[in-house]
Amino acid sequence: MKRILFLLTFVSVLVLAACGNKEEELTVVATPVPHAEILEEAKPLLEERGINLNVKVVNDYVTPNKLLESEDADATFFAHIPFFNNSVENEGFDFVNLGAVHLEPIGAYSNDYDSLEELPEGAKIFLSNNVADEGRVLKFFTDLDLITLKEGTNEQTARVEDIEENPHNFDFDNTTAPEIMAKAYENNEADVFFINANFAIDAGIRPAEEAIELESADSDYVNIVIARSADKDNEQLNALVEVLQDEEIKKFIEDNYDGAVIPAE
């Protein structure tokens, strides 16, 4: 009888020890470059905190929100603040911004011209069908006085239809998905193409060297970690953000992306 009690006690201790050592698991949905790469770099730092990170990689901007809303993921890491704001305000997602990690400067690319000021009359300009990026792209042109926007237009939320004056009759085409913009550039389907840095890098394009214009480092379009509002105080998610904002991760970003990805300030 004593032997049985001893064995039961021993087994109980093992079970409790196993439970005590059990790692918390987080599933984060991310686009491949640089988001998933940054998350992979963060894994060892999270393991030190007892968190096992599962990175679910997708190649579009629609799936992450769906997976987060359906609770098939704990967080997403793919979007900038204006995209997040648009998702919450116009699509009704009950999400929260947990913190900024980096900026991927959007760039203008052309096979035929060296600057936006060289573009000819009626030049065809490809910007993506991601609504949150329209104002971001139009700012390149307003900063150079190539177009003007209607009075009172918010630069961040500006749309092509908000253009007041377009003296060069530029043809702004906003029908191409961001994930295939690099292919359109390769096929030379327009005079200039605006490509997000993550898709540019993924396609083997070097933004710092190939872009004819590149977004400045003080842009508002920093990429953030997004979670459901109900999880805003989740300890593991907040630990994830702390790690992604750690100096070790900042150095990884600076050392590996040649200015195409910049740590958030």
ABEGO torsion letter per residue (X at the ends): XAAAAAAAAAAAAAAAAAAAABBBBBBBBBBAOAAAAAAAAAAAAAAAAGBBBBBBBBABAAAAAAAAAAGABABBBABBAAAAAAAAAAAGBBBBBAEBABBBBBBBBBAABABAAABBBGBBBBBBABAAAAAAAAAAAAAAGABBBBBGBBAAABBAAABABBAAGBBBBAABBAAAAAAAAAAGABABBBBBAAAAAAAGBBAAAABABBBBAABAABBBBBBBAAAAABAAAAAAAAAAABAAAAAAAAAAAGGABBBBX
